[in-house]
Amino acid sequence: MDKIILKGCRFYGYHGAFAEEQSLGQVFVIDVTLSLDLSAASQSDHLADTVHYGQVFETIAAQAEQKKYALIEALAGSICQDIFARFPSVEAINIRVTKENPPIHGHYDAVGVELERERL
């Protein structure tokens, strides 16, 4: 399966289980891999034969920046649903949502979730 990759997309959002996270906000890093057939685009060299990754970015941004979720699992799931609804050629999605500064004590680079979804 062919893939379109958006890596290291950064958004400021208000997601988290704690009130402080939902009022102060923080940076979320989102990586998305879309699985789809890109054979037509690889031959035609036309944007109409692929998924416009700028529009995918806008779809992700709408969820990450304009809504609030208690769980990043819910954020990731909603992004998947929106991508499937907006881009019919996408057959599967792998999404990773990470928080670099969650409100937990310790030393780490980030915490996050990774979901894999297939079109039903």
Residue pairs with C-beta under 8 A, 6 or more apart in sequence:
1 35
1 36
1 37
1 91
1 92
2 35
2 36
2 37
2 38
2 39
2 42
3 33
3 34
3 35
3 36
4 33
4 34
4 36
4 38
4 50
4 51
4 53
4 56
5 31
5 32
5 33
5 34
6 30
6 31
6 32
6 33
6 53
6 56
6 57
6 60
7 31
8 29
8 31
9 29
9 30
9 31
9 32
9 57
9 60
9 61
10 27
10 28
10 29
10 30
11 27
11 28
11 30
11 60
11 61
11 64
11 65
12 25
12 26
12 27
12 28
12 65
13 25
13 26
13 28
13 64
13 65
13 68
13 75
14 21
14 22
14 23
14 24
14 25
14 68
15 21
15 22
15 28
15 64
15 68
15 69
15 70
15 71
15 72
15 75
16 22
16 26
16 70
16 72
16 99
16 102
16 103
17 70
17 71
18 103
20 103
21 102
21 103
22 68
22 70
26 99
26 100
26 101
26 102
27 99
27 100
27 101
28 64
28 72
28 75
28 97
28 98
28 99
29 97
29 98
29 100
29 110
29 112
30 60
30 64
30 79
30 95
30 96
30 97
30 98
31 95
31 96
32 56
32 60
32 79
32 83
32 93
32 94
32 95
32 96
33 93
33 94
33 95
34 51
34 56
34 83
34 87
34 90
34 92
34 93
35 90
35 91
35 92
35 93
35 94
36 51
36 89
36 90
36 91
37 89
37 91
38 50
40 49
40 50
41 47
41 49
41 50
51 87
51 89
51 90
55 86
55 87
56 83
56 87
59 79
59 82
59 83
59 86
60 79
60 83
62 82
63 75
63 78
63 79
63 82
64 75
64 79
67 75
67 78
69 75
69 78
72 97
72 99
72 112
72 113
73 113
73 115
75 97
76 95
76 96
76 97
76 113
76 114
76 115
77 115
77 117
79 95
79 97
80 93
80 95
80 115
80 117
83 90
83 93
84 90
84 93
84 117
84 119
90 119
91 118
91 119
92 116
92 117
92 118
92 119
93 115
93 116
93 117
93 118
94 114
94 115
94 116
95 114
95 115
95 117
96 112
96 113
96 114
97 112
97 113
97 114
98 110
98 111
98 112
99 110
99 111
99 112
100 109
100 110
102 111
104 111
